[in-house]
Every structure is written in structure tokens, then in C-alpha cells.
Amino acid sequence: MSTKKDKFSSKDNNYMRIAINLAKERKGLTGENPSVGCVIVKKDKIISIGQTGFNGRPHAEINAIENSDENLSGSKMYVTLEPCNHYGKTPPCTKSIINSGIKELFYSINDIDKKVKGKSFKILTKKNIKVWRGLLKKEAIDLYDSYIINRKYQLPFVTAKMAVSKNKLLYSEKVKKITNQSSDKLSHYLRYKNEAIMISSNTLNIDNPKLNCRLIGYEKFSPKRIILDKDLDIDLNTYIFKSAKKNNTIIFHYSSDHSKINILKKKGITLIKSRLNFKKRFNLKIILKKLFSLGIRNLLVEGGEKITKNMLKNRLINQFYLFESLKTLQKTKKHVIFTSNDILNRNYKVKTMISPKLVKDKITIYKR
Ligand SMILES: NC(=O)c1ccc[n+]([C@@H]2O[C@H](COP(=O)([O-])OP(=O)(O)OC[C@H]3O[C@@H](n4cnc5c(N)ncnc54)[C@H](OP(=O)(O)O)[C@@H]3O)[C@@H](O)[C@H]2O)c1
């Protein structure tokens, strides 16, 4: 076994890079399980690939083994995460790897899950399979950012998104759209990659958003809609109410308005009553814990100024997409100013910046 980078050849790097790309492609769509990519190589030729199935099963290693038309005896497997070694909802991947005749296994990082962590190495080496770990470790840690947060803190990985004008307004009555079409595509991509999207009833009632993914061919991956609505103010003429059905909408509320509760329930909306703190607001960490318990692992927050600031202050946002338009918006009676730049610059690192020359809006991705 080795963890040294120089023990890996450029071919090893390339195969693992392909595995990482396979995992990235499925990221956010594998439910409670991490998205894993897998490549099987024999005599320097890729003979099979696998990704974790939608909603987490089958595992990538099993898909790669079963996808292969060739005999796997003497082959090498490259997998982004330590294979599982216990009976859960599926049998252990280590068992299938041993039975397949694979002779060498490369994986990037240990699984953070205590049931698995580091044990596969021993199981597989005992069966005379050479095991190497640490290949493209840095890239894998980045790939598993959300899985690590999920496992460590039992919280969803939270991505927030905000669009602001050149003069830092996030709302002005006169303008409906702040950013351009390229930014819209990225916003819809974020909706595709997250299982749920959260906004306040205030934003819902003002903007009447659809909150769905409108990338052609990906509409079915639209996220669940989560509405923070302590007073049950949701307007029954909004798109979200009208398009609500069983299992696609959750409202967190405090009000006990029975007639409104009945109307919402009849629509199939899940209502979750949550306590308020001394500031008469929800404890957003408790809301996130509840969402985690309901199976939500990746949450997109398209909040306005208050929700966003509240979450940033409480360190509940893991990643932040700031879209800055070149437009200057007119200040009106009801305009809203984005005031969280300081918190972002203090507590977050800039991970990526997309230049306005390319997309007209400046897009900065901040990460904790
Ligand atoms: N440009 C963008 O990217 C973007 C995105 C979303 C919204 N917007 C705009 O933002 C404007 C609204 O701004 P905003 O700052 O009022 O919106 P917001 O932050 O989305 O929502 C504010 C509402 O949420 C409530 N709230 C905040 N934290 C809460 C908590 N912890 N628990 C329960 N309720 C909580 C507030 O209650 P309190 O009564 O206690 O304050 C208030 O009613 C809209 O006009 C919308 O168009 C822009």
C-alpha cells in the first residue's frame, strides 16, 4: 500500500480523473448515498465504467462490474471512494470485487462512514488484491464536500444563490430580472443538482416564482419546494400553491390557522409546525436538521436579504453563488439592498470567479 503521489502513473491519474468526472456528473442525484464513479481497466484499456444509480443504488462498483462484457480477471478498478464492506440495503461491494477476479484496486479517499472507514483495505488485501489509496485525493475531497458535511453534521449541504445589481440591490419594484440568460442557465443547473429549494413566503408572494428546473430534458429533476411561512401567509394564487401535490412541497409554519391548514393539506402540502425563538423566528438549524431527517442532502436557498443574512450569520451556508449584474437598478420605495458582502469576504474563500467578459454577469462562488 502507498499513499505517495509519485507512486501513481499518469495513466492512473487519467483513469481516476474519468472516475471523478463520472461521480461529479451524478452528484446531487444519488439520494442519501454518495455519488461514486468507477472505471475498470484491463491491459491498459477501459473495459467498463459505472456510476452510482439514481437515488443511490446500485453502487458504482456493481454497475461497472455488471456492465462489463469482458472477463474481469486480472483487471484494475479505479473508484473515487472506498468501496462499502457491509450488508446494508445492498450486499458489500468488496464481496463483488473479490468474486470478480479484479487484482488491483485504486481508490481516492476513505469513506467517512464509520461502518466502512478503512476496513475495505484490510478485507481486500487479505484476499490478495493490491489496494492503493490517495490517488487524486484533493479532487476527491472536493467532490465529497457535501457528503462529508452530511455525515459529519447530519445536515444538508447548503448552497445559497443571490443575484444583485451593480449598485448591490437584490430587489427593486421596477425590474423583474437582474441577471442575464447565461446566469439563468446556471441557476437552473443548481436547481437540477439540489433535491430541495428553500425560500420565504415573503419572496414567494412578491415574486411568484416557479422554483423548477427549466433546462430542457431535466425538468423531472426539479427540486422539492420548501417554504418558510411562520404566519401561513402563502398566497393561494401563487404558482407554488397551484402546482403543489403530494410530496413536492413542504411548508414550515408556526401559525395554527386551521382553515388555512386544511386548504394546504387538501393540496397535498406537507405542513411542519416549528417553534419560534425569542426573535419570533425559526431556528434555521432545526429546520435544516428536519430536512436532513426527511432525506434531503443538498439544499438550495434562494433567499432574500433577511433569510440569507440569517443563515450566513449562523454559518449554515456551505457554498454561495453571487451573481453580480452590470445593470444599475433604480432605488425605489421598496428596494432591498444586499448587505452580506462583508460576511462573505470574512468567512468564505473565493473558489471560482467567472469573468463578466464571458457571461456579462460576474459570478463568484464562495466556499467555507
Ligand atoms: N435577487 C435575488 O437573488 C433575490 C432572491 C430572493 C428574493 N429576492 C427579493 O427579496 C425580496 C424580499 O427580501 P426579504 O429580505 O424580505 O426576503 P427573505 O429574506 O426571503 O424573507 C424575509 C421574510 O422571511 C422571514 N424570515 C427571515 N428569517 C426567518 C426565520 N429564521 N424564521 C422565520 N421567518 C424568517 C422574515 O420574517 P420577519 O418578519 O421576522 O422579518 C420575512 O417575513 C423580495 O422582494 C424578492 O424579490 C431577491
The ligand as a Tripos MOL2 file, in Angstrom:
@<TRIPOS>MOLECULE
LIG
   48    52     1     0     0
SMALL
NO_CHARGES

@<TRIPOS>ATOM
      1 N1        -32.0930   38.9130   -6.0550 N.am      1 LIG1
      2 C1        -32.2640   37.7470   -5.5300 C.2       1 LIG1
      3 O1        -31.4580   36.8240   -5.7350 O.2       1 LIG1
      4 C2        -33.4560   37.5090   -4.6460 C.ar      1 LIG1
      5 C3        -33.7090   36.2430   -4.0980 C.ar      1 LIG1
      6 C4        -34.8090   36.0620   -3.2770 C.ar      1 LIG1
      7 C5        -35.6190   37.1560   -3.0030 C.ar      1 LIG1
      8 N2        -35.3460   38.3520   -3.5590 N.ar      1 LIG1
      9 C6        -36.1750   39.5220   -3.2660 C.3       1 LIG1
     10 O2        -36.0510   39.8030   -1.9090 O.3       1 LIG1
     11 C7        -37.2030   40.4930   -1.5040 C.3       1 LIG1
     12 C8        -37.5660   40.0620   -0.1210 C.3       1 LIG1
     13 O3        -36.4900   40.3170    0.7120 O.3       1 LIG1
     14 P1        -36.5380   39.8270    2.1700 P.3       1 LIG1
     15 O4        -35.2300   40.1380    2.7800 O.co2     1 LIG1
     16 O5        -37.7490   40.3530    2.8240 O.co2     1 LIG1
     17 O6        -36.7900   38.2600    1.8790 O.3       1 LIG1
     18 P2        -36.4500   36.9480    2.6360 P.3       1 LIG1
     19 O7        -35.2120   37.0900    3.3850 O.co2     1 LIG1
     20 O8        -36.5380   35.8690    1.6030 O.co2     1 LIG1
     21 O9        -37.6930   36.7670    3.5720 O.3       1 LIG1
     22 C9        -37.9980   37.6010    4.6000 C.3       1 LIG1
     23 C10       -39.1390   37.0080    5.3700 C.3       1 LIG1
     24 O10       -38.6950   35.7830    5.9200 O.3       1 LIG1
     25 C11       -38.8750   35.8660    7.2910 C.3       1 LIG1
     26 N3        -37.7540   35.2400    7.9650 N.ar      1 LIG1
     27 C12       -36.4610   35.5590    7.9060 C.ar      1 LIG1
     28 N4        -35.7260   34.7400    8.6970 N.ar      1 LIG1
     29 C13       -36.6240   33.8890    9.2430 C.ar      1 LIG1
     30 C14       -36.5320   32.8330   10.1580 C.ar      1 LIG1
     31 N5        -35.3600   32.4730   10.6750 N.pl3     1 LIG1
     32 N6        -37.6360   32.2060   10.5160 N.ar      1 LIG1
     33 C15       -38.8360   32.5610   10.0160 C.ar      1 LIG1
     34 N7        -39.0050   33.5590    9.1540 N.ar      1 LIG1
     35 C16       -37.9060   34.2150    8.7790 C.ar      1 LIG1
     36 C17       -38.9490   37.3090    7.6590 C.3       1 LIG1
     37 O11       -39.6850   37.4090    8.8200 O.3       1 LIG1
     38 P3        -39.6110   38.6720    9.8160 P.3       1 LIG1
     39 O12       -40.9690   39.2060    9.6920 O.co2     1 LIG1
     40 O13       -39.3230   38.0950   11.1530 O.co2     1 LIG1
     41 O14       -38.5610   39.5880    9.3350 O.co2     1 LIG1
     42 C18       -39.6310   37.8880    6.4650 C.3       1 LIG1
     43 O15       -41.0210   37.7420    6.5570 O.3       1 LIG1
     44 C19       -38.2710   40.1090   -2.4730 C.3       1 LIG1
     45 O16       -38.7610   41.2840   -2.9880 O.3       1 LIG1
     46 C20       -37.6140   39.2820   -3.5080 C.3       1 LIG1
     47 O17       -37.9350   39.7460   -4.7930 O.3       1 LIG1
     48 C21       -34.2950   38.5500   -4.3600 C.ar      1 LIG1
@<TRIPOS>BOND
     1     1     2 1
     2     2     3 2
     3     2     4 1
     4     4     5 ar
     5     4    48 ar
     6     5     6 ar
     7     6     7 ar
     8     7     8 ar
     9     8     9 1
    10     8    48 ar
    11     9    10 1
    12     9    46 1
    13    10    11 1
    14    11    12 1
    15    11    44 1
    16    12    13 1
    17    13    14 1
    18    14    15 2
    19    14    16 1
    20    14    17 1
    21    17    18 1
    22    18    19 2
    23    18    20 1
    24    18    21 1
    25    21    22 1
    26    22    23 1
    27    23    24 1
    28    23    42 1
    29    24    25 1
    30    25    26 1
    31    25    36 1
    32    26    27 ar
    33    26    35 ar
    34    27    28 ar
    35    28    29 ar
    36    29    30 ar
    37    29    35 ar
    38    30    31 1
    39    30    32 ar
    40    32    33 ar
    41    33    34 ar
    42    34    35 ar
    43    36    37 1
    44    36    42 1
    45    37    38 1
    46    38    39 2
    47    38    40 1
    48    38    41 1
    49    42    43 1
    50    44    45 1
    51    44    46 1
    52    46    47 1
@<TRIPOS>SUBSTRUCTURE
     1 LIG1         1 GROUP 0 **** ****
